[in-house]
Amino acid sequence: MARKPTARSEFVMFDVIYEDGSQRSNRKVDASLLGGLDGDEPARGAIMEQDRAISEKSGLPPLEIKSLKRSGK
């Protein structure tokens, strides 16, 4: 039996460095948010939103992002 086509999402991976010096690698951001005049800047908002959700579950405050870059660069 044939499978139904599913919506494909493409992701771009980012390495994030926080103000306290810690680093998180390979954070996923939907590729549709990126590009255009803003470049990779919308990734910061998406990762901040992910961090807020994680902090709500863990009970720890979210860390401030110092810098981010695409993984593998």
C-alpha positions in Angstrom: 0.0 0.0 0.0 1.3 3.4 -0.9 2.1 5.9 1.9 0.6 9.3 2.1 3.1 12.1 1.5 4.1 13.9 4.6 5.1 17.5 5.0 8.9 17.8 5.0 10.6 20.3 7.2 14.2 21.2 6.7 16.3 22.3 9.6 19.5 24.2 10.0 21.7 23.3 13.0 23.3 26.0 15.2 25.9 26.1 17.9 24.9 28.4 20.7 27.3 30.0 23.2 25.7 31.5 26.3 26.9 34.4 28.5 28.1 32.0 31.2 30.5 30.4 28.7 28.5 27.2 28.2 27.8 25.9 24.7 25.0 23.8 23.2 25.6 22.3 19.8 23.3 21.3 17.0 20.2 23.2 18.0 17.5 22.8 15.3 15.9 25.8 13.7 13.3 25.5 10.9 15.0 26.6 7.6 11.9 28.5 6.5 12.6 31.1 9.2 16.1 31.9 7.8 17.3 33.8 4.8 16.0 37.1 3.3 17.2 40.4 4.6 17.6 39.2 8.2 19.9 36.3 7.4 20.3 34.0 10.4 19.0 36.5 13.0 15.5 34.9 13.3 17.3 31.8 14.6 18.1 33.7 17.8 14.4 34.2 18.5 13.6 30.6 17.7 16.3 29.3 20.0 15.3 31.7 22.8 11.7 30.3 22.5 13.1 26.8 22.8 15.2 27.8 25.9 12.0 29.3 27.5 10.2 26.1 27.1 13.1 24.1 28.5 13.4 26.4 31.5 9.7 26.1 32.3 10.0 22.4 32.4 13.3 22.3 34.4 12.5 25.2 36.7 15.8 26.9 36.0 16.0 30.4 34.4 17.0 30.6 30.7 20.5 31.7 29.9 21.3 34.7 27.8 22.7 33.9 24.3 26.1 35.5 23.7 26.5 34.3 20.1 25.3 31.7 17.7 26.7 30.3 14.4 25.7 27.5 12.0 27.1 24.2 13.0 30.0 22.9 10.9 31.3 26.3 10.0 
